[in-house]
């Protein structure tokens, strides 16, 4: 089925994919299916020579990420039909899987994932202890709370899958050249030239799908990245072991009697999977005392590690072996037949890189897959959409390479990769901050914030206070292991919100993504990029950017300094995403500069904020809402913007880093109380303000997102106008709403299901407790005909449905915005 090693390298192609593992083959297959058959895949050895060949081949759909679950679900659907579709035999065993829960919190996680799966069309089942024993009779269940059954899970032969995808791509006209290492790239006349040992190939697009060699390949592209975005690809490599046992007579007898394999078993609290392999078992732990490879000069990455493994190191996983034998005693009745110890690449958050290579034109990444076999099908689809359509069907920020910016040095990647591996099955509680590789980017007043009791969180690498602890408060990581609202932070967050409501609060907010835009015609260009209007000189407003389908790309605060002179401010995590969007469409002659690291920001807000600031500042505090001015605070030059994400009278102080400590000290001495991100989240929910990549994402059009008032259909043109006009004429089918929820100790997390009777009618995009209004709040989208004030619905939160009421299309707190304009 393979090309001969002497296959001639073509001189041109539309797309060149570097890397012949499962993901590269899937990308080639999906491009060919989309009609892009002039594509070439280059593999330095044989197909599957990297992580693919030694992968266990498990195919879960389970994920706590909506986007990743969606991608894995697509893979399972593709794999079920692929063999017939391309006429290639495949060993795909859909056995189902069981995840074990030792605690109430784990069962709550399962309920949440079950709800997401149902919304995506998959029926996952919660299991009692008796259900577990029935599905897996060899299981010891005395200490379990229950479990989750996924009927779609199973295992597949990775080599057969890769060859099937490769055959499908070849049959459609795509080419695969094996034993042809790529050795470099260069750019000429807006084209890529990929250099190989067999010659050169010229192409329009190039894809880095090089697996655990992706970082080396990524170095070739650095000279072609935009200023400030040349980065070493964020990854490291972990050693992962799994062992195969001899055949077990007891298991063989059961399998022959039932004519089936056991479900794949995952004891997630003990951190391993156990899978039937013929009539033996395959045990794969994710141990906390894990080991990375190729991280030091003493352990360099070899030039070629094709079809190779690391030496066995079973002592490292001894605890997991013993625990698994106690859980499934027949595991201990036979010996180990084989140990596989191979390299698996990890990004700092464990999700792969799929999408545009930051700052590099027409270059894409589809690499660093920790679970590449189960994600390959969906990854090929997503990568194909990026290349052929310029965007993806579903919002895929969870895997977008631009989510990692300049703080991701190799030390960060190494520490986070080890942390993610050692906590592979850990629950991602909403108030838990992972401790590895912190303090990469610090506010100019960081030490002061910590001294005041700041309990910190990382936002695009920037440390910000989530809440402020007082003496005696429990700030341990263990205290955060809850899905509930209550914890040591709750009383303090309430106090912080009330301080903003009744007096004056100050929030240190480093890391706003900040760009300056200038040049003749800047206003005309910017006007065409946003759906609404531009502010007048001396004023500011929100601008919403749509794609050609009218979907919501991003939101920016637009501060107009002069006729063609603007500052654009956006979310910290949006830094490279939004910069790329602006630069990719930037008109000739305009200048865009990233000033994110040059300035910091304080939010000073509350009914007494004017009194606090007027005692310190040389400024005009009678200027109205959404104005801005140059000023001095505590004798330091700064910029004041009259705006508040907290929904109270307030100002943002923007100042250079060097002068911010003096300003912060003065604001505190004048009576402002420090507050954190948790309080800000509560305050913004009460105002219905949207959060980026939660409420604001390409899963929704501007009209679905309830941003009609920011769309000027009377403008001659703006990106997405035709699509939005068509949607308006046809009638919007979904509507963004604020709901109040009769929740009991829990608030609605992202992508909780909204019900009307027995019908699923929408989803939440964010939720939390409003301390000023004393209610649980959920933002989300529902069917348009239900988006009427007073409509009674239910929101499913960790498996339990709670009554919810659709509120008026206005803020819950200060609906007429009188406090903001005071």
N, C-alpha and C positions, 0 to 999 in steps of 0.2 A: 504493500500500500504506500510505501515511502518513495520520495524522489531519490534518484541515484545521487551519490555524493558529488558526481561531476555535473549536476544540473547547472546550466549556464546562468550566470548572474545577468539579469536584464540591465540595460543602461538607464532606464527611467521607470518610474512608477508614480502613481498618485499618492500612495501612502506606503511607507516602509515601517514595519514593526520589528523592533530589535528584541528578540527573546522568543523561544519556541516552547514555552511551558503551556499549561492549560489556559492561562489567561490570554497569552499572545494568540493562541490558536482560536480562542473564542472571539477575540477582537477581529481577526481576519475573517472568520466565518460570518460574523454579523455585518461587517463592511460589504462582503460579497453578496449577502442576502439583500442588502440595501441598494444593490446595483453598482457598488464601487468594486468592480472586479479587477481593476488595474492596481492591485495591491500586492506587496511582497513581504513575506516574513523571513527574517534572517535568524538562523540558530547556529551558535558556535560549535555545537556537537550534534547529538541526536535530539529529536523532540523529546521532551520530558526530562532532560538530563539534570535539571536543577531540583528545586524542592518538590516538583510534581512527582518524580519517580518514586520517592520514598514516603509520600504523603499517605496517611491512613485512609483517606477517601471518604470520611464521614460527611453526610449531607444534611445538616440541620437547617430548619427555617427559623429557629428561635433567635431572637435578638431583642435587646431593650431599645434599639434604635429603629425608628419607623423606616428610614431609608434603607438601612442594611437588611432588615427583615424583608422589605419589598424586593430587594435585589436577590436575596437568597430564595424567596418564594418563586421568583421568575426562573431561577436555575432549576428548581425541582420540576417545574412544569416543562421546561425545555428538555431536560434529561429523560423524562418519561417518554417523549416522542422522538428524541433525536436519532436513536438507532434505526427506526423505520424511515425517518425523514432522509437520512443520508445513506441508508442501506449498509450499515456497519454493525456487527454484533457487539453488544455491550452487556457487561455484568453489572446491572443496577438493581440492587436489592432494596425495595421499599419495605423495611421491616417495622417502621414506627420506632419511636423512642420514648423512654421514660426518664424524667428528671426527678430526683428525690429531693424532698424538703425536710429539713431537720427543725424548722422553726416557723412561727406564724409569719415573720417578715418575709421568709422565702416563699411561703404560700401566697402572700400578697403580691410579690413580684410575678409569680406565675399567673395570678388572676389578671394582672395588668397586661402581660404579654398575650394571654389568651384573648383578651378584648381586642388588642391590636390585630392579632391573627384573624379573628372573626371578621373584622372590618376589611381585611384584605382577602376574604373569601376562604379562609382555612378554619377548619373545625378542630381546635385543640381542646382536650378534655382534662378537667381537674380530676384528680384521683384521690380517693380515700386510701387508707392503709390496706384495706381488704381488696380494693381495686388493683393496687400494686402487686399484691401476692397472686392475684388471679392472672394478671398479665405476665408476671415473671415469678414462677413458682419456686425458684431457687434462692429467693431473696430473703434476708433477715430484715424484719420490719419493726422490731420492738421499740426503736428509738426514733421513729419517723413521724412527721406530722401529716404527710401525704405526698402528692407529687403531681406532675403534669405529663400527659400523654400527647405526643405529636404523631398522628398517623402518616404524615408526609415524609418523615425522617428516614434515613437509611444509609447505605454506603454504596460506593461505585468504584470501579477499577480506574484509577487516575490515568493510566496509560491508554486504556481503551477509549476513555472520554476524549482525551487529547487527540488521538488518532481519528476518532469519529468527526470531531470538529475540523480537523485538518482535511480529511477527505471531503467533507461538505464544502469547505472553502475551495479546494482544488477543482471539484466538479463544477463549481460555478465560474471558474476561470482565474482564481487567485493563485499565486505562486508561493512555494516554500523552498528556500535554499538552505539545506543543512550543511554542517561542517564548513560554515562560512562566517567566521567571527567578524563582527563589526569592530573597527579599530579606532574610529573617530568620526566627527562630523565637521562640516564647515558650511558657511552660508554665502551664496553668490546670487546676485540678481533676484532676490526674494525667493530663492529656492534653497532647499537643503541638499547637500551632497553627503551621502553616507559612504564612508571609506571602509573597505573590507580587504581581506587578504586576497580576494579574487578580483578586485577592481573597485570601481566606484559606481554608485547608483544615485541618480538625481531624482528628487521627489518634491512634492508640494508640502506634505505632512510627514512627520516622523513621530513614532511612539516608542517610549521607553517601557518595555515590558520585560526587563531583564532580571526579574526576581531578586535573589540576594546579591546579584551584581549590579542592581539598579543604581546604587550610589556611584559606582565607578563610571557607568555610562552617563549619569547626570553631570559629572564633571566636564564632559565634552561641551556642554551647552552653556556653561557659565559665561564665556566671553560674549555670548549673544543675548544675555539677559539685560533688561532695563536697569538703569542705575538704582541701587538700593535693593534690588530683588535677586541678585546673583547669590544663590545659596547652595550649600552642600545638601543633597537630598536627605530629608529627615528620616533616618532608619538606623537600625542595628540588627544584629543576627543572634538569635537564641539557639541553644542546643535543646532539642526536644526528643525525649525517648518514649518509645512504646515497645512493649514486649508481647510476643506471641507464645502461647503455651502449646504443649503437646495436646493431642486429641483427648477428650474427656468422655469415657464410655457413657456416663450418665447423660451428658448433653447429646451425644449421638443417638441414644435410645429415644430421648424426648423429641428430638428434631424429626426422626423418621416416623415416629408415631403421629406427630402433629402435621408433618409435611411443611414445616416452616422454621424460620430462624427466630431466636429470641429478639425482642426489641433491643435496640441499642440503649444501654443504661448509662446515665450520668449521675454520679453522686457529686453534685456541684458544691455542696458544703465541705466535702472532703477533697474536692478538686481533681477528679479523674473521670474518664469514660471507660466503659467496659463493653466490648462488642464481640458477638459471636463471629469467629473466623473459621469457616468450615465446621469442624466439630471441636475446635478449641476456642480459646478466648484471646482477645486483644485488649491489653490494658495500657491506657495512655494517661499518665498523670501530668498535671501542671503544678510543679512543686514550688514552694515559696523560697527554698534555698536553691534557686535556679542558677544557671550558668550561661553567660553570654560568650560569644566567640568573636575572634578577629577584631578585638577592641584595643589591643596593646601591641607595642613593637615586638614583644616576645611571642605574640600569637598573631602573625600577619595573615591576611587573607591570601590564599594561594591564587596563582594565575588561573588555574582551572581546577574546579572541585566537582566536575561532572561525574555523576553516578558514584559518588563517594560518601562515606559516613564518618562520624567521629567514633572514637573508642567508647565501649560501654562504660557506664558509670552508675550502676544499679544502687550503690550505697546512698546516692542522692535521693532516690525515690523509695527507699526501704519502708518508710512509714506508710506511704500510699499503697504499696503492695500488701502490707499487713492489714491495713484498713479494708481494702477490697476483698481480701480473703475472709475477713470477718463478716463482710456484707454478703458475699456470695461464696459460701464455704467450699463449693466444688472447685473453685479456682486454686485452692491449696492442695488439691489431691494429685496434681500432675506437675511436671517440671516445665522450665522455660525452654522453648524450642529455638527462639531467635530474638535478638534485641536490635531494634532500629534506633539509631541515635543520629539525627540529621539536622541540618540548619533550617531554621524558619525565620524569615525576616519579620521585624516588628517596626511599626511607626510608634511615635510617642503615645498615641491613644488606642493602638491596636487595630484601627480601621485602615484599609488600604488607601493608596493614592490613585484616584481615577479622575482625570480631567486635565485642564490646561496646565502646562508647566509654567510656574509663575514667571512672568516677565519675558517669556521667550516666544516669539511669533511662530504659530503653526507647529508647535511642539506639544506633545501630550504625554501623560504618564498613566500607566496601568500596571502598577507594581507594588511591592511590599505587602503581599497578601499573606496574612497569618492563616487564613482559612480559604486558601485559593481554590480548592476543588469545589466547595459548596458555593463560592461566590463567583466563579469564573463565568458561568452562563450569563448572569445578570451584569457582570462587569463588562463583558463584550458588548452587550446591548447599550449600556450607559456610555462607554467609550465611543461606540459607533455614532450615537446621537450627538455627542459633543463635536465630532469631526464633520459629520454630514449635515447637521442642522444648526450647529452653533450653540446648542443648549440641550438639556435633557428633558424627557417627558415629565419626570418627577423631580422635585427638589432634592439634590444629592450633595448638599453641603457637608454631610457627615463624612464624605470620602473625598471632597474637593482638596487638591493639593495646596490651595492657597489658604487653607485654615491654619497652616503652620507658617509663621513669619520669622523675623530676624532673631528671635530669642532661641530658636531651636538649634543650638550648637550641638556638637557631638556628645559632649558631656550630658546635656539634657536628654538627647535621644537614648543614650546608654542607660541612664538612670530610669527614665520612664518606661523603656522597653522591658527592663527587668521587673519593674513594678507591675506593669500590665500582665506580663506572663505569670508572675507569682500570684496574681489576683484575677486570673482569666475568667473564673466563674463568679467573681464577687458581685454583690449587689451594689448598684450605683445610687445610693441614697441621696436625696435632694440637698441635704445640708452637709454632706461629706466632702471634704477637700483632700485630694490625694497628696501625700507629703513629699514625694520624691521630686528632686530637681526644682526646688522653689527659689524665689528671690532672683529671678533672671532679669526682671526690669522693675526698678524701684522708683516710687514717687520721690520728689525732692523733700517731702516731709514724712517719709516712711517711718523713720525712727520715732518721731513724735506720735504718729498714729498708733504704733505698736505700744508705746509707753502709756498711751491713753486707754489701752485695753483692746485695741483693734484685733479681732480674730479674722485672719486674712484669707482671701481667695485669689486665685489667679485668673486674669482676664486678658487673653492674648499675651500671656507672660507677665502682664503688669499686676503687681500686688495691690489689692484694694481691700479695705475693711468690709467684711460682710456684716459684722455686728460688733458692739463694744461690750466686752465683759467687765464685770466688777469683781472685786475681791470675793473669793469663795465660789464663783461660778465654775462649772465643770466645762473646761475647754478641750477635753480629751477627744480623740478620734472615736473612741467607743461610744461616746454620748451621741454621736451623729448617726448611729446605726438604727435609724427608724424612718419609716415612710410618713410618719405623722407630723403634724404641725408643731406639736409641743416638744420642747427640749430646753436646755439651759438658755438658749437664745431668745425664746419666745417672749419672756417678760421684758427683756432688754429691747427687743425690736419694737414692742408696744410702746415702751417709754420713749424710744427714739422717734417713732411716728407721732406721738403726742407732743413731743418737743417741737417738731416741725409745725404741727397743727396750731399750737398755742403760743409759741415763742419764735425762736430762730434756730435753725439747724445748719450745720456746715458738713458737707461731704467732700472729702478729698478724692478727686476723680482723675487720676493720671491715665494717659493712654488713649484718649479720644483720637480716632483717626482724623487727621487734619491736613487739608490740602489747600494751597493757594492757587487760584486760577486768574490769569491776566492775559492781556494782549488785545489788539484791535479786533473787535467782533466777538469777544468772549461772551457778552450778554446774548447776542443773537444765537450763538452756538448753544449756550446753556439752555436758552428758552426752548430750543428744539429737542433737547434731551429729556426734559421733564414734562409731565402731563399738565402741570398747572402754570401759574404765572411766576415771574421773578419779583422779589421785593424791590422797593425803591431804595435809592442810596440812603444809608443811615438806618435801614430797617433789615429785618431777617424774616425768613419763613421756612416752612418745610417743603422740600421738593421730592417728588416720587418719580423714580425711573422705571419705565416699563420696557419689556422686550417686544419683539415684533408681534407676539401673540397677545400683548396686553397684560402679560403676567408681571408681577411685582418683583423687580430686580433688587432695588434698595431704596432707602430713605436717607436723605441728607438734610442737615440744617444749612441753609444758604444765607450767608452774611454778606451783604453788598456794601463794600467799602468805597467803591467808585463806579463810574459808568460801566467800565469793563474790568473791574477789580473785585474779586470775590474770595471769601474763605468758605470752604466746604467742610463740614464736620459730620462724621458718621461714627458708627459703633466701633469699639476697639477691635473686635474680632473681624470686622469687615475690611481691615486696612488694605490687604493686598487684593482682595476681591474687588473692592470698589475702585481702587487705583487702576486696576486693569480695565475695568469697565470704562472709566473716563478716558484712559490713554488709548484704548482700542478704537474709540470714536472721535478722538480729539482732532479738531480742525487745524490745518497747517497755520503756523504763525502764533499759535496760542502756547502759553507756558503753564505747565502744571507742576507743582513742587510739593513733595511730601514733607510736612513740617511736624509730624506726629511726635518725634522725640525732642523737639525744641521747646515745646510749651507744656504746661500742665493746667489743670482746671480745678476750681473749687465751686461747688454749688452752695450758695448761701440763700436760704429760703425759709419762709414762715412770716406770719403777720408782723413780727418785730424786726424783720430783716432790713427794712429801710432805716430804722433807728440805729441798728448795729452798724450798718455800712456808712451812714451819713456822719457818724462820729469819727470815722477813720479816713474818709475818702474826699478827694477833690473831684466832684462829679455832679451831674444834674440828675437828681433822683425823681424829678417830676416827668422825665421822658417816659412815654407810655410803653405798654406791653409790645414786645417784638421790636424794640429799638436797641441800638448798641452805640457805644461811645468809647473813646480813649479816656483814661482816667488815671488817678493816682490813689492807691490804697496803702495806708501806712507808709506813705512817701515813696512807694514803688510804682513804676510804670506798669500799667496793665490795661486790659480791655474788659469792659462790662457789657454783658448781653442781658437784657431784661427778658428772661425766659426761665421756666422752671419745670423740669420733668416730674417734680413732686406735686405740682398742681396747687401751689401757694404763691403768694407774692414772693418774688425772688429774683436773684441775679446769678449769672455764671461769671466768675472771675477767671479770665484767661491771661496767663502771665508766663514769662520765660522762667525756666526752672530755677535759675539762680536767685530770683527775688521771691519765689513762692514761700519759703519758710518764714520770712518776715511778715508776709500778708497773712498766712495761716495763724501764726501766733497772735497777731493783732485781732483777728476775727474772733478767736477763742477768748482772748482777754476781754473783748467787748461784750461777751455774754452768749455767743453762739454755742450750741451743744453739738458735739460730733455725732453723726449718724452714719449708717452703713448701707451696703447694697441690698440687704434683706428689707430694710425699711423702705428704701427707694422703690423696690419692686412692689411692695404693698401699696405705696402711695400712687404709683403710676397705674396700677390696676384699677384703682378707684376712679381714675380719670379716663380710663379706656385707652391709655396711650400704648402703642404697639412696641413689641420687642423684636429686634432683628433676628431672622431665621427661626423665630417661633411663630409670632403673629404675622411677620413680614417675610414671605418666601415666594418662590416661583410656583408653589402649589396653588396659588390664588392669583386671579386677575385683580387689577386695582378696584374694579367694581365689586367683585366678590369680597374683597378685603374691606369694603365699606368706606372707601376713600373717594367717593363720588365728588365731594366738595373740593377735592384737590385736582380734579380733571376739568380742563377748560376745552370743551368741545368746539368753542368758537375760535380757537387758535387755528392758524392755517395748517400747521403740521406739527406733529411730535411723534416720537417713536411709539408704535403700538396703537395709534389713533384709529386706524381702519378696523383693527380687531375689536377695540373697545366700542366703536360705533356700532359694529355688527352685533356685539353682545347686548348693547343697550336696546337695539331694535328687536332682537329675538327675545329679550327678557332674561334677566339674570336668574340663574337657577339656585345659587347659593348666596347667603348673606352673612356678613360678619355681625355678631351680636355680643352684647354683654349679658351675662346671666348671673343671678345670685342663686346660691346652692345651699340647701338645708343639709350641709355636710356635717359629719360627726367625727371631728378630730383629724380629718384628712381633707386636703384640698385637691382639686382636679389637676393631675399632671398633664403634660403635653400629650396630645392624641388620645385623650379619653373619649369614649364613645357617648354620643348623645342619642337618647331614645325618645320616641313618641309612641307610647303603647308598646307594641311588639316590633316596631319599625326603627331601624337605624337611620337617623336623619341628619347626622353631622358629627363633628369632632371638636374638641377643645384645642386651642393653640397655646394657652397658658392659664394658670390659675394660682390663687393664693388668698390669704386672709386680708381683708381691708380693716385696719385698726381704727380708722376714722368713722367708718360706717357700721362697723361691727358685724360684718357679713363675709361669708366665703364667696369669692368672685371667680367666675370662669369666663374667659374670652374664647370665642370660637366661631365656626361657620356652621350654619344649618340650612336646611331647605328654605328657599325664599318665602314660600307661602306660610311658613311658621314664624317668620321673623317679625311678629307683631307683639308689641308690649303686652305683657300679661299672659302670654302663651305658657302653658304648663308642660314641662318636659321632664326628663330624668337624665342624669349624668352618671355613668358607671365609673366608680372609683374603687380600684382594687377589688373588683368583682361584685360590689354592692351598688345598687342603684339608689340615687338620692334625688329628691324632688328639686327641680330647677325652674326658675322663672325668667322669661325673657324680659329685659328691662328696656326702658325708652332709649332711643338713639341719642343719648346725651350722657355726660359723666354722672356717676353715682354721687360723687362728692362735688359740691359747688357747681351744679349743672349750668348755671348762667355765667360761670367763670368770673364772678364778681371779686373773689379773693385774689385771683391772679392779677386782675386789672386795678386793684385797689390803689 
